[in-house]
Amino acid sequence: MMDQLRFILAAVLTCAGLFVLVTAVLGLFRFRYSLNRIHASSLADTLGILLMLAGLMLAFGADTAVLKLLAVIAFLWLTSPVSSHLIGRLEVTVNDDLDRYMKVDDPEAVRREKEGDA
């Protein structure tokens, strides 16, 4: 009985993580500009990865694989925001028509970023 309950809960967590990741991919196709795409994907991948790996940890039970999955979660939670931030900064420095595509609240900060004074 407990194995069936654990399997059902693991399947629900894994399917919920899959749903979040699929909606993130749809967000990538819906938005036109890279900064909007980064926003849609970087927020959803953190939750999606957590749910998927939580389902896997529940499916494995008390095993050493759970420690490895916790290390994967920690690594992804540390690197995903950093990589999204760097991609966003690259877009700001490379795209000269940024104000044409979206509202720029602080054009002086964009100028400093392009000149490398930030």
C-alpha positions in Angstrom: 0.0 0.0 0.0 2.8 2.4 0.9 4.7 1.6 -2.3 1.6 2.4 -4.4 1.1 5.7 -2.6 4.7 6.6 -3.0 4.5 5.7 -6.7 1.4 7.8 -7.2 2.9 10.8 -5.4 6.2 10.5 -7.4 4.2 10.4 -10.6 2.1 13.4 -9.7 5.3 15.4 -8.8 7.0 14.4 -12.0 3.9 15.2 -14.2 3.6 18.6 -12.4 7.2 19.3 -13.2 6.7 18.3 -16.8 3.7 20.6 -17.0 5.7 23.5 -15.7 8.6 22.9 -18.1 6.2 22.5 -21.1 4.5 25.8 -20.3 8.0 27.4 -20.1 8.7 26.2 -23.6 5.4 27.6 -24.8 6.4 30.9 -23.2 9.6 30.8 -25.3 7.6 30.6 -28.4 5.0 33.2 -27.4 7.3 36.0 -26.6 9.2 37.8 -29.4 12.2 39.3 -27.6 15.0 37.6 -25.8 14.7 39.4 -22.5 11.0 38.3 -22.3 12.0 34.8 -23.2 14.6 34.7 -20.5 12.0 35.8 -18.0 9.5 33.2 -19.0 12.0 30.3 -19.0 14.2 31.2 -16.0 11.3 31.4 -13.6 9.7 28.2 -14.7 12.7 26.0 -15.0 13.6 26.4 -11.3 10.1 25.1 -10.2 9.9 22.5 -13.0 13.3 21.1 -12.1 12.5 21.0 -8.4 9.2 19.1 -9.0 10.8 16.6 -11.4 13.7 15.8 -9.2 11.5 15.7 -6.1 9.4 13.1 -7.9 12.6 11.1 -8.7 13.8 11.3 -5.1 10.5 10.0 -3.9 10.6 7.2 -6.4 14.1 6.2 -5.4 13.3 6.1 -1.7 16.2 6.2 0.9 19.1 5.7 -1.4 22.4 7.4 -2.2 20.9 8.5 -5.5 18.8 11.0 -3.4 22.0 12.7 -2.3 23.1 13.0 -5.9 19.8 14.5 -6.9 20.0 17.0 -4.1 23.4 18.0 -5.4 21.9 18.4 -8.9 19.1 20.6 -7.5 21.7 22.8 -5.7 23.9 23.1 -8.7 21.0 24.0 -11.0 19.5 26.5 -8.5 22.9 28.2 -8.3 23.8 28.3 -12.0 20.4 28.9 -13.7 19.9 32.5 -12.3 23.5 33.4 -13.0 23.3 32.2 -16.6 20.0 34.0 -17.2 21.5 37.2 -15.8 24.5 37.0 -18.0 22.4 36.3 -21.1 20.3 39.3 -20.2 23.3 41.6 -19.8 24.7 40.4 -23.1 21.4 41.3 -24.8 21.5 44.8 -23.3 25.1 45.4 -24.4 24.6 44.0 -28.0 21.1 45.2 -28.9 21.3 48.8 -30.0 17.5 49.0 -30.6 16.5 47.9 -27.2 14.3 50.9 -26.6 12.4 50.1 -29.8 11.5 46.6 -28.6 10.6 47.4 -25.0 10.3 50.1 -22.4 13.7 51.1 -21.0 13.2 52.7 -17.6 16.9 53.8 -17.1 18.6 54.6 -20.5 21.6 56.0 -18.5 22.2 52.5 -17.0 21.9 50.9 -20.4 24.5 53.4 -21.7 26.9 52.6 -18.8 26.5 48.9 -19.4 27.3 49.3 -23.1 30.4 51.4 -22.3 31.5 49.0 -19.6 31.2 51.4 -16.7 28.6 49.4 -14.8 
